[in-house]
Amino acid sequence: MEIRIDKKSEIPVRQQLAEHIIFSIATEKLKPGQALPSVRALARRLKIHHNTVSQAYQDLVRRTWLVGRRGSRLVVRAPEELAAWTKGCDVDDLINATIRAARQQGFSLQALRERVRTRLLAEPPDHILVVEEDPGLRRLIQEEIRAALGHPAEGCSLANLAAHPGMAIGALTVTGQYAIGEVDPLVPKSVPAIPLVFSAVDEHLELLRKLQQPSVIVVVSVSAAFLKTARSLLAPALGRRHVMRDLCFPLDDPKALRAADLVFADSIARPQVRHSKVFLYRLIAPSSLEYLCSAMKSYQAR
């Protein structure tokens, strides 16, 4: 553990020492369970008063970075022992402490930034990033992924990702097959983007073909792009016998569904659509969700 103390600094020596130790723990130079030097040994090495070291140690024990073991020196608290503290700790406090300690040890902010980026890139993804231009489709993809995988799903446009490539750090990026060529170059090479396959409409077409009487078919979705695509895909089964209407969700007038004989609703609208014959119109193909789930597990198992 390398510690540099500036006795001429306006920052108290005790605080400098405490922040150095925190930085050493955060950068894993001090491992969980590792013992720290005795108060007098560290005081002699740094040429400071032993009371200063003692006070810094006591402060770190109070803040739960260090823990005492009977009959031995203070040791770095193990991750599971830190859980209670980290739950109530603001992430900005951790960042500020790291920045201060890095500066005090002579590291530039650029060096700290690059090191943090390298470490983050090495971590397995902990959420899904959906890249899609249409806001409604983006919402649908996020919702279906959250429901199927149980992982957080964030979203952005291609332009946002291009302007802020850091958004892909720590994420498993997904996009429609039509955009994979543009998205993949913008994400970390260690975690390439995954193309999504959208559901076929075979079962929906089959429902329409079984209708014996001329009917009113209504498609409800949060996405205008979804409605446009659905109209085109269902058209062959509509012919001139049936009438199709599309409605944006949330509905301006819930009574608009009264005339419908059959309703198709997307994953967001479906739970709130009240109709005797309403069917889910899922966007992402089940096989694509299964592959995404498998990929996420594979990364997290590394």
PyMOL commands that set and color helices and strands:
alter all, ss='L'
color gray80, all
select helices_A, chain A and resi 13-26+39-46+50-62+79-87+91-104+109-122+135-149+158-163+165-168+177-186+202-209+224-238+254-257+270-272+286-300
alter helices_A, ss='H'
color red, helices_A
select strands_A, chain A and resi 66-67+75-76+127-131+153-156+171-176+194-196+216-221+243-248+262-265+278-280
alter strands_A, ss='S'
color yellow, strands_A
deselect
rebuild
show_as cartoon
